[in-house]
Amino acid sequence: MIFFVAPLGETWELEDYLKSYGKELLTRGCVLTWDQIVARQELPLGSYVFLAIDQMSPTEKEIAVQCWDKLSQARSDVTLINHPSRVRLRYDLLQTCYERKRNTFRVRRGMDFLRCKKFPVFLRREHDHNASISGLLFTHKELVRAIARSLYLGYRLRDLIIVEYCDTVDGAGMFRKYSSFIIGDRVLPHTLVHSDHWITKSRGRLIDVATAREELEYVQTNPHRDWLRETFALANIRYGRIDYGLLNGEPQVWEINTNPTIVRRPEAGPIPEEQRRMRDPVRQVFFPGLQAALEAIDSVADPSQTLPIEVSQKQRRKLDDEQRRRLRVQAKRTFISRGFGPLFRSIRRLLK
């Protein structure tokens, strides 16, 4: 049995996959939250994949390390993936890649905005995998305004990072975002998104015969296999998806998500049937490979056998406090964004 463990609210990525393309794994895969483990105070034997490391609260991470240590001493056929305290998260990974000359761009903490020398830059939150929270910023003045706006919307300065823009556009004005999974020891190219905008998300991607052919060639040939293995190893990640681009033929890391979306959700917007058919061969390559990779990390350990895990009352209180704090921050951000967003945009226009 493979146990995928994630914070509350961060399990849908695996659940959506197991309900659709991963149905054959339903009897071999189980999704758990840290709340469930704390309530049970026991760990069934099996393989464990620790998801959404950057979404864990400090106490969840503390408990996760306890679970890892307990399971690692249980028996040799228990597979453990993504050590909660050893995974390099976005800031650490990008900074390390820059220092080792694997990336040409650097990243700074939000509080270090005065040290920025190279523009343009953009703002991101360190611990989520949504799009940037600013457009391209070309001066210190624009950067300060963007930071002020982010603080107004409820973001905390310590959660912001400033990323130097790495321009990977080709001569025809096309941007490409390559994405590849790692499952255990297997590297699986996933998608190649083409866009005419530097933010290359699924919404607005360009799909035609030529881009579909290029994407299929990418997932079939895995042209950056060695670089991908090196980068995942550098990040201490054995389950996740890397997004990257090519600058003059050299890969540049954008991020690694330890809880990536596998199956497109309906609210992401429908894909025209013609475009879906064009991309069918990509899915026919990726999903069988994903299933085989997951089967390879399964354990023969009997999940009916369990290990006790002790969670103290102090840890329980801290978990409750962290969850309440998380909900307050989310509610504040939603209230400000919905209630005062138009007013803020009007003031910003007047100040230009």
C-alpha positions, 0 to 999 in steps of 0.5 A: 500500500502507498500512503500519500500524506498531505495537509488538510485541503491539499489532497485533491491532486492525488484524489482526482488522479485516483478517481480517473486515470489511476482507478487501477491503483485505488486498492494500492493507494490511500490519501491521508491528511496530518489531521487523520494521522494525529487523530489515529496516532498510528501509522499503517505499514506501507510506502509513504510519499510526503506531499505539499512540503511547502504547505505544511505548518511548522508543527505538521512538519515536526510530526512528519519528521517523527513519522519518517523516523518511526517508519524508517526503523520499522522494516527494510521494505518500507519506502519513504519519499520526500523527507519533510525537513530535507527537501529544498523548497523554492527559495533554497532551490533557486538560490542553490541553482544560481550559486552553482551556475545551473540557473542564470537568474537569482532570487531574493527575499522580499525584505531584500528589495533594496539589494535588487540590481538586475531588472526586470523582476517579479514577485511570487509567494515562496510557498505556493505554486500559483502564478506570480503576484505581480507583472514584470517590474522594471524599476525599484519604484515599481517593485516597492509599489508591488510589494506595498500592494501585496502587503495591502492584500494580506500577504506577509513580507516574509512570504514574498520572494523577488525573482529575476526575469529569465527571458526564454522567448524564441525568435517567433515570440513563443515561450515554452514551459517543460514539465517532468515528474519524478516518481521514486527513481523514474523521470517522466516528462509530462507536458510542454506548454507553448504560450505567447506570454511569459506566464505559461499556464494551461489556460491560454496555451497554444495548441495546434498540430505543430505544438502537439507534435513537439510536445509528443516528441518531448514526452517520448524522448525525454531529452533532458533526462540527465539534467532532470535527475541531477536537479531532483537529486539536488532538491532531495525530491523523489516525488514531484513535478519540475517546471523549467525552460530553456535559455540558449538550449540550457535548462533553467529551473522555475520550481519543483512542486511536491504536490502537483496537479496530475489531472486537469480539473473542470473549473480550469476551463474546457479544452476544445475537442479538436485540441484534446484529440491532438494531445491524446498521444501525450496522455497515452505515453504519460499515464501508463508510465505514471502508473508503472512508476507508482506500482514500483514504489509500492510496498509488500508490507501489510497495512493492517500492521501499524506503528504507534506515533505519539503526538503530544497535547502541546503539538495538538494545541499548536496545530489548532493555533496554526490552522486558525491562523491560516484560516484568518489569513485566508479570510482577510486576504479574500475580504480585502481582495473582493471588497477593496480591490477595485478601490485600490486599483483606482488609487493606483491609477491616480498615483501613476 
